[in-house]
Amino acid sequence: MSPDCHLSRLTSNRGYHSMEKLTKFQQDGLKGIGNIGAGNAATGLSQMLNKTVSLSVSKADISRVERVPEMLGGPEQLVATVCFRVAGALPGNILMVFPLKEALRLVDLLVGRKRGRTKILDEYSGSALKEIGNICTGSYLMALAEVVKTKLTHSIPGLAVDMLQAVMDRMLITLACKVERVVIIETDFSVEKDIVRGHFVFLPEPEGLVYLLNAIGGRN
């Protein structure tokens, strides 16, 4: 049986539309998945860059999609976003979102430049940010795959520099079904004691989100 057929048996639109707030158990489960992914990503980044890198998850929750821009600094905030399409039992889009100034600072930290030297995301800086997103997203998806017991894959990364609302609108257009709720994982990147905060925003198709929450522990 295909994953999509399996999902249709375990989930319903009613279950999706009734989700307004996670239980503490589900919040802890999402944060735990995030921390596992963050630990794996930190190991990969540290090895690649030959410097101490750590990632920690400060918050994990779901939100209605229209609230995301305000939660992440406002719809007109200029952001750098590494974008992926996710395939498998939890299809959707994943965004790794940084305020543009934070993204430039993160590039400085990770490639060993003096702070403030990176002024724009040129081809080299953009490639560095996409590689960071690729490692981190792959690590998070591996942690998710362990929970849902099926393989998840992601596309090659894309990079968007624009106002946050414009980025969100483009991502929603690419999804074949209406997305109302998203998973947000707030993550701190620490590179040799300097910290940059970013957010992973997972826009799953409706059945996938219900399936994920059921796998974490249902509504009890």
N, C-alpha and C positions, 0 to 999 in steps of 0.2 A: 504494500500500500504506500502511495506517495505521501510525503510530509503534508501536502496541502489537504489530501483526503483525510489524513489522521487528524489534522487540526479541525476540520469541519465537524468531526464527531465529538471533539472535546470542548468546543467553544461555541458561542452564539453571540449575535449582535446584542441581545438583551444583556448578557453578562458584560459586554464591553460598555454599553451605554450606562449601566448602573454603577460603573466605577467612578467614584468621586474622591475617595481618600484611601490610601493604603493603610493596612494594619501595621502596627509596629513590627510584627514578625516579617512582613513583606518588605518594609523599609530596611530592616536589618539585613534581609536576604539580598536585596539589590546592592546595599553598601558592601556586603561581603563579596559579592561577585566583582564589584568595582575594585576592591582592595586586592583581590587575587590578580585581576588584570593589571592593576597598577604595579604590583610587585614584579610580575613577569616583564612588563614594559620597561621598568627601571633597570632590570638586569640587562636587557637587550641594549638599551641606550648607553648604559655604563660601559659595556663591552665595546660597543661601536665607537664611542667617543674617548674612551680611556680616561674618564673622569667620573667623580662620584655624582650620580644622578638618583634621586628618589622621587617617587610619586605617592601621594596620599589622597584618599577620598574623604572630603569633609562632609558631603551631603549626597544623598541619592533619593530620588522621589519621582512621582509622575505629576504631570501638569496638563491642563488643557492647552492645546497648541497656541491659542491666541494670547495666552499669558506669557509665553516664552520671551518675546522681545523685552517686555518690561522687567522680567526677572533677571535678564542678562545685561541690563544697562540702558534699555530704551530702544525703540524701533529705529531711531536715526543714528545710533552709535555706529561708527565705522569699525568693522571687524575684519579679521582675516580668518577664513574658515576652510578647513580641509574637509572635503566631502567624499563620501563613499556610498555606493549602492550595495546592500546586503542581500544575499540569496540564501535559500535554505528554508528551514522551518520557521524562521523569524524574518521574513522579507521586509525591507524598508530602506530607509536612508540613515546614515550616521554622519553627524557633523561634529568636528572638533573645533570649537569656537573660542577665539581670543580677541579681546579688544586689540585694534591694530598696534597700538603702542606696546602692549604686552607681547604681541607676536614678534615685533622687531627686537625687543629686549631678550626674548627667549632665543632667537637666532644668534644674537651676540654671545649669550652664555654658552650655547651648545657648540658653536664653531670657534670659540676662543677669541672673539673680537673684543676690543675695548667697549665698555658699555656706552651706548648712544651712537656707535659708529654706523650701524645699519639704519638707513634712513627710509629706504623703500624695499619692497619685496621684489627684487629683480630676479632674473632667472636662477641665479645661484642660491640666493636666500629663499626663494620660493621652493626650490627643489629640496633644500634642507628642511623646511617646515613640512613639506609633504612626506618626507621620509620619517620624520618624527611622528606624524599622524599615522603613517602606514604601520609602524612598529606598535604604537599604542592601540590602534584600532584592532589589529590582529590579535594582540594580547587580550583585550576585552572580549572579543568574539570567542576566543578559545575558552575563556572562563564561562561565558554564556552557554557555549556548546556542551560543557560538562554538565550543566544544570538541565538543559532540555534533552540531553542524550542524543544529539544528532549533529551532523556537520553543518557549519556555517561558513560561508565564504564572502569575501568582499572584493569590490572592483579595484582597479588602480585608482590612486587618489586624484581628485581634482582640487583646484585652489580658487577660492572666490574672495575678492576684496571689495566690499560694498557695505551699504547700510544693512544692519541686521534684518530689518523687515523684508528688504528686497531678497536677501539670501534665503530666508524662510519661505517666502512666496515661491521662489523658483524650485525649491526642494519639494514643496507640496504638489506643484504642477507635475513633477515627474512620477508621482505615485499614482497607480491605477485606481486606487480606492480612497475614499475620504478618510483622513487622519484627524482625530479629535484630541487624542492624548499622546503625550510623548514621555520618554524616560530621560531625566536629566541627572547626570553624574558630575558633581563639582569636584575638580581635581587640582591639587597644588603640585606644580613641578618645582623641585628644589635641585638646583645645580650648584654644588659647592657652597651651600648655605644661602644662596640667593633664590627667592621664591617668586614664581609667576603662576597666577591662577587662570585656569581655563575651564571649559565645560564640554563634556560629551553630551550631545543631544541625539537620542535615538528615536526616529520617527517610524515605528513599526506599523505594518498593516494591522487592522483591528483584531483579527483572530490571533495573530502572533502575540500581542500584548497580553491577552487573556491567557493564552497558553503558557507564557512565561510566568505570570503570576500564580497560575495553578501549579506549575512546576516548583516554584519557590515555596508554596505552602497554602494556596487557596486563600479564602477569606476568613479563616478562623483566627 
